[in-house]
């Protein structure tokens, strides 16, 4: 049977996407999976994961990554929702406010880390302001291993500033998809602004919230550049430990095992979000 060019066209159009997926995702994933479960001789083994479990830095990295994720992501979601609702009011100046809030999207992770490092150092902007206001007599050392709570705060603030805009853009797009007729009907029935938010906007925004949470949580488990700039290894996380093991210790097998751990934790959170924010579609 002869296949016409018209029949081949759809496959030719998706061919670049398939090649990109295979080259940049499928092949590296298969290679990482193989390295994680093999030793230097290529024999199947769980030794790499046993090495990880025995490392105190790995346990700290898991705890820090989990705590940062459950701290940063809800704050980002709350702030992004407030900003998106303000922008959706379409009041005077809201478009400019949206552009200002979206500025961090254009800033790289390394640049964001450098910006906030200049704020949190002993001679940084924050200490200068606190001293000028008379709130401190000597500089506060925010980025020292002796004060892990300050290190955690610095990383959390940096991540909230850097990545809230991503969640905001998704929620703004979701709000734009809610037809005004739904809100008009709710108003006709005497619904207050809080009731419209609770019973109309948030339920219809659930798919966008689910998408935003999945994207931000997956990226939160991969936090690396800002933490590296701000703390080095003083606040270990999974991604920074994988970098250290691979490029400093040159142990690609253990580094791949850390990558598998990141994937498993991310997948667990994604499955949780899919269950919690399940949307029931009704055909009308």
C-alpha positions, 0 to 999 in steps of 0.5 A: 500500500502506497503512503501519500505525503499527506498521510506522512505529514503528521508524523513528520511534524511531530518527529522533531519533538520525538527526537528531542524527547529521546535525545534529551530525556529518554536516553539520559534517563535510561543511562542514569537508571543503569548507572544507579543500579550497577557498579564500576564493573557493570554488575547489577547491585544496590550498593550505591543506595546503601552508600547513600543511606550510610552518608549523614550528608545524604540524610541531611539533604533529604530532610532539607529538601523536604522541608524547603519544599513543604515550606516554599511551595505553599507560600508561593501558591498563596502569594501567587493566588493573591497576586493573580486575584488582584491582577484579575480585577483589571483595576488601573495599574494592575497590568503594570503590577503584573509585569513587576511581579513577573520580573524574576522569571527573566532572572537566572537562578545563578543571578538570583542567588548572587542578588540575594547573597548581596543582601544576606552577607555580613556587609550586605544590604539587609544588615546595613538597613538593620544597623541604620534603623538601630535594630542591631549593634553588629552585623548578623551572620545569616550565611554561616553554618553556625546558624542553620535557621538563617541559612534555611530562611535565606534560601526559602526567601530567595526561592519564594522571590525567584519562583512565585512568578511561575505559579502566578502566571499559571494562575492568571491564565487559569483565572482568564479561562473562568467565564464572567457569566459564572460570577454574574450568576453567583452575584444574582443569587446574592453571593458575597465576594468571599462566597464567589471565591470559595464556591466559584473561582477556586473550584474552577481554578483547581486544574490550574492549581494542580498544574502549578503545584506539580511544576513547582514541586518538581522544580523545588526538588531540583533546587540547586543554583541559588543554594550553591551560591548562598550556602555552598554545602552548608545547607545540603540538598539532594541536587547539590549533593548529586553535583558534589558526588559527580563532579568532586568525587567523580562517582557517577553511580552514586550520583545517579542513585541520588537522581533516582531518589529525587525522581521517586520523591517528585513522583510521589508528590505528583501522585498526591496532587493528582489525587487531592486535586482530581477534577470530575468532568461532567458532560452537558 
